[in-house]
Amino acid sequence: MGLILLEALGAGLLLILIVWWTMFSGRNKGELHDEDRPADDDTGARRPPEQ
């Protein structure tokens, strides 16, 4: 019984570590704002044709 609880605790800690890693290991200053992005970004967003 103790071994099962130890495994469950280890799995829970691993889950928390993975979630923390994915949330806080990004850019140093967060995501770029629209005005900070270059004009030729690769987001796939459609732009209106230039006239």
N, CA, C and O atoms as CSV, one atom per row, in Angstrom:
chain,resi,resn,atom,element,x,y,z
A,1,MET,N,N,0.831,-1.194,0.000
A,1,MET,CA,C,0.000,0.000,0.000
A,1,MET,C,C,0.875,1.256,0.000
A,1,MET,O,O,0.580,2.227,-0.697
A,2,GLY,N,N,1.934,1.229,0.775
A,2,GLY,CA,C,2.829,2.379,0.832
A,2,GLY,C,C,3.517,2.640,-0.496
A,2,GLY,O,O,3.751,3.790,-0.869
A,3,LEU,N,N,3.840,1.568,-1.209
A,3,LEU,CA,C,4.493,1.708,-2.510
A,3,LEU,C,C,3.553,2.376,-3.520
A,3,LEU,O,O,3.989,3.196,-4.328
A,4,ILE,N,N,2.290,2.030,-3.473
A,4,ILE,CA,C,1.309,2.647,-4.380
A,4,ILE,C,C,1.180,4.137,-4.078
A,4,ILE,O,O,1.115,4.949,-5.001
A,5,LEU,N,N,1.141,4.502,-2.814
A,5,LEU,CA,C,1.061,5.919,-2.456
A,5,LEU,C,C,2.323,6.670,-2.874
A,5,LEU,O,O,2.250,7.818,-3.311
A,6,LEU,N,N,3.468,6.028,-2.741
A,6,LEU,CA,C,4.724,6.649,-3.157
A,6,LEU,C,C,4.740,6.867,-4.675
A,6,LEU,O,O,5.188,7.913,-5.143
A,7,GLU,N,N,4.258,5.896,-5.436
A,7,GLU,CA,C,4.178,6.049,-6.890
A,7,GLU,C,C,3.202,7.157,-7.265
A,7,GLU,O,O,3.478,7.933,-8.179
A,8,ALA,N,N,2.077,7.244,-6.583
A,8,ALA,CA,C,1.101,8.292,-6.868
A,8,ALA,C,C,1.690,9.669,-6.556
A,8,ALA,O,O,1.471,10.620,-7.307
A,9,LEU,N,N,2.421,9.778,-5.478
A,9,LEU,CA,C,3.075,11.038,-5.131
A,9,LEU,C,C,4.118,11.417,-6.188
A,9,LEU,O,O,4.209,12.580,-6.582
A,10,GLY,N,N,4.887,10.457,-6.638
A,10,GLY,CA,C,5.881,10.709,-7.688
A,10,GLY,C,C,5.238,11.136,-8.988
A,10,GLY,O,O,5.736,12.044,-9.653
A,11,ALA,N,N,4.131,10.495,-9.367
A,11,ALA,CA,C,3.428,10.868,-10.590
A,11,ALA,C,C,2.842,12.268,-10.468
A,11,ALA,O,O,2.879,13.037,-11.429
A,12,GLY,N,N,2.308,12.605,-9.310
A,12,GLY,CA,C,1.769,13.948,-9.095
A,12,GLY,C,C,2.850,15.018,-9.165
A,12,GLY,O,O,2.647,16.078,-9.757
A,13,LEU,N,N,3.998,14.736,-8.561
A,13,LEU,CA,C,5.109,15.688,-8.621
A,13,LEU,C,C,5.617,15.855,-10.050
A,13,LEU,O,O,5.959,16.961,-10.466
A,14,LEU,N,N,5.665,14.760,-10.795
A,14,LEU,CA,C,6.083,14.838,-12.189
A,14,LEU,C,C,5.101,15.671,-13.009
A,14,LEU,O,O,5.516,16.466,-13.852
A,15,LEU,N,N,3.823,15.496,-12.769
A,15,LEU,CA,C,2.806,16.285,-13.461
A,15,LEU,C,C,2.957,17.767,-13.142
A,15,LEU,O,O,2.896,18.606,-14.041
A,16,ILE,N,N,3.152,18.091,-11.877
A,16,ILE,CA,C,3.332,19.493,-11.482
A,16,ILE,C,C,4.591,20.072,-12.121
A,16,ILE,O,O,4.586,21.221,-12.562
A,17,LEU,N,N,5.660,19.297,-12.177
A,17,LEU,CA,C,6.899,19.758,-12.800
A,17,LEU,C,C,6.704,20.038,-14.284
A,17,LEU,O,O,7.187,21.052,-14.786
A,18,ILE,N,N,6.010,19.164,-14.989
A,18,ILE,CA,C,5.773,19.360,-16.420
A,18,ILE,C,C,4.922,20.602,-16.661
A,18,ILE,O,O,5.217,21.385,-17.564
A,19,VAL,N,N,3.875,20.792,-15.872
A,19,VAL,CA,C,3.024,21.968,-16.028
A,19,VAL,C,C,3.805,23.233,-15.719
A,19,VAL,O,O,3.689,24.216,-16.451
A,20,TRP,N,N,4.590,23.235,-14.663
A,20,TRP,CA,C,5.396,24.410,-14.315
A,20,TRP,C,C,6.397,24.718,-15.426
A,20,TRP,O,O,6.581,25.877,-15.795
A,21,TRP,N,N,7.039,23.688,-15.953
A,21,TRP,CA,C,8.044,23.871,-16.999
A,21,TRP,C,C,7.411,24.498,-18.242
A,21,TRP,O,O,7.988,25.413,-18.829
A,22,THR,N,N,6.237,24.020,-18.647
A,22,THR,CA,C,5.615,24.545,-19.852
A,22,THR,C,C,5.057,25.945,-19.643
A,22,THR,O,O,4.965,26.709,-20.603
A,23,MET,N,N,4.687,26.300,-18.438
A,23,MET,CA,C,4.124,27.625,-18.194
A,23,MET,C,C,5.198,28.692,-18.068
A,23,MET,O,O,5.001,29.808,-18.549
A,24,PHE,N,N,6.309,28.392,-17.448
A,24,PHE,CA,C,7.259,29.430,-17.075
A,24,PHE,C,C,8.610,29.344,-17.777
A,24,PHE,O,O,9.533,30.059,-17.386
A,25,SER,N,N,8.766,28.507,-18.789
A,25,SER,CA,C,10.061,28.432,-19.448
A,25,SER,C,C,10.046,29.084,-20.822
A,25,SER,O,O,10.813,28.692,-21.701
A,26,GLY,N,N,9.186,30.070,-21.018
A,26,GLY,CA,C,9.080,30.734,-22.309
A,26,GLY,C,C,10.040,31.895,-22.431
A,26,GLY,O,O,11.170,31.844,-21.945
A,27,ARG,N,N,9.579,32.932,-23.080
A,27,ARG,CA,C,10.393,34.126,-23.283
A,27,ARG,C,C,10.660,34.819,-21.953
A,27,ARG,O,O,9.879,34.701,-21.008
A,28,ASN,N,N,11.779,35.547,-21.894
A,28,ASN,CA,C,12.121,36.262,-20.661
A,28,ASN,C,C,11.141,37.381,-20.365
A,28,ASN,O,O,10.807,37.623,-19.205
A,29,LYS,N,N,10.678,38.064,-21.399
A,29,LYS,CA,C,9.758,39.188,-21.194
A,29,LYS,C,C,8.342,38.842,-21.625
A,29,LYS,O,O,7.551,39.749,-21.883
A,30,GLY,N,N,8.003,37.598,-21.709
A,30,GLY,CA,C,6.664,37.195,-22.100
A,30,GLY,C,C,6.501,37.178,-23.605
A,30,GLY,O,O,7.481,37.253,-24.347
A,31,GLU,N,N,5.278,37.081,-24.046
A,31,GLU,CA,C,4.980,37.047,-25.471
A,31,GLU,C,C,5.143,38.427,-26.088
A,31,GLU,O,O,5.004,39.447,-25.414
A,32,LEU,N,N,5.442,38.438,-27.387
A,32,LEU,CA,C,5.575,39.705,-28.091
A,32,LEU,C,C,4.200,40.319,-28.321
A,32,LEU,O,O,3.229,39.615,-28.597
A,33,HIS,N,N,4.134,41.627,-28.204
A,33,HIS,CA,C,2.900,42.345,-28.515
A,33,HIS,C,C,2.840,42.580,-30.019
A,33,HIS,O,O,3.849,42.440,-30.710
A,34,ASP,N,N,1.668,42.936,-30.529
A,34,ASP,CA,C,1.502,43.109,-31.967
A,34,ASP,C,C,2.437,44.165,-32.535
A,34,ASP,O,O,2.955,43.988,-33.637
A,35,GLU,N,N,2.666,45.255,-31.818
A,35,GLU,CA,C,3.530,46.306,-32.344
A,35,GLU,C,C,5.001,45.909,-32.322
A,35,GLU,O,O,5.810,46.546,-32.997
A,36,ASP,N,N,5.372,44.876,-31.567
A,36,ASP,CA,C,6.758,44.432,-31.498
A,36,ASP,C,C,7.094,43.374,-32.551
A,36,ASP,O,O,8.268,43.072,-32.768
A,37,ARG,N,N,6.083,42.813,-33.203
A,37,ARG,CA,C,6.322,41.738,-34.165
A,37,ARG,C,C,6.841,42.307,-35.481
A,37,ARG,O,O,6.453,43.404,-35.883
A,38,PRO,N,N,7.706,41.570,-36.142
A,38,PRO,CA,C,8.153,42.011,-37.461
A,38,PRO,C,C,7.013,41.907,-38.469
A,38,PRO,O,O,6.059,41.159,-38.255
A,39,ALA,N,N,7.107,42.646,-39.551
A,39,ALA,CA,C,6.029,42.676,-40.545
A,39,ALA,C,C,5.882,41.343,-41.269
A,39,ALA,O,O,4.785,41.023,-41.727
A,40,ASP,N,N,6.937,40.564,-41.386
A,40,ASP,CA,C,6.884,39.298,-42.113
A,40,ASP,C,C,6.916,38.102,-41.161
A,40,ASP,O,O,7.698,37.172,-41.354
A,41,ASP,N,N,6.069,38.130,-40.141
A,41,ASP,CA,C,6.043,37.020,-39.185
A,41,ASP,C,C,5.400,35.789,-39.827
A,41,ASP,O,O,4.694,35.904,-40.829
A,42,ASP,N,N,5.644,34.626,-39.251
A,42,ASP,CA,C,5.171,33.366,-39.792
A,42,ASP,C,C,3.945,32.843,-39.069
A,42,ASP,O,O,3.799,31.632,-38.902
A,43,THR,N,N,3.068,33.726,-38.639
A,43,THR,CA,C,1.903,33.275,-37.881
A,43,THR,C,C,0.833,32.666,-38.769
A,43,THR,O,O,-0.062,31.983,-38.270
A,44,GLY,N,N,0.903,32.897,-40.071
A,44,GLY,CA,C,-0.092,32.342,-40.966
A,44,GLY,C,C,-1.345,33.190,-41.042
A,44,GLY,O,O,-2.309,32.812,-41.708
A,45,ALA,N,N,-1.345,34.315,-40.382
A,45,ALA,CA,C,-2.510,35.189,-40.423
A,45,ALA,C,C,-2.584,35.857,-41.784
A,45,ALA,O,O,-1.567,36.262,-42.347
A,46,ARG,N,N,-3.793,35.966,-42.305
A,46,ARG,CA,C,-3.980,36.618,-43.594
A,46,ARG,C,C,-3.976,38.127,-43.414
A,46,ARG,O,O,-4.530,38.662,-42.453
A,47,ARG,N,N,-3.347,38.787,-44.349
A,47,ARG,CA,C,-3.330,40.240,-44.338
A,47,ARG,C,C,-4.126,40.749,-45.523
A,47,ARG,O,O,-4.174,40.089,-46.561
A,48,PRO,N,N,-4.751,41.906,-45.392
A,48,PRO,CA,C,-5.449,42.463,-46.559
A,48,PRO,C,C,-4.434,42.843,-47.629
A,48,PRO,O,O,-3.310,43.228,-47.306
A,49,PRO,N,N,-4.812,42.740,-48.889
A,49,PRO,CA,C,-3.865,43.086,-49.950
A,49,PRO,C,C,-3.507,44.568,-49.900
A,49,PRO,O,O,-4.349,45.425,-49.634
A,50,GLU,N,N,-2.243,44.837,-50.162
A,50,GLU,CA,C,-1.798,46.228,-50.149
A,50,GLU,C,C,-2.189,46.910,-51.444
A,50,GLU,O,O,-2.108,46.309,-52.515
A,51,GLN,N,N,-2.616,48.168,-51.353
A,51,GLN,CA,C,-3.034,48.905,-52.556
A,51,GLN,C,C,-2.175,50.084,-52.798
A,51,GLN,O,O,-2.387,50.814,-53.767
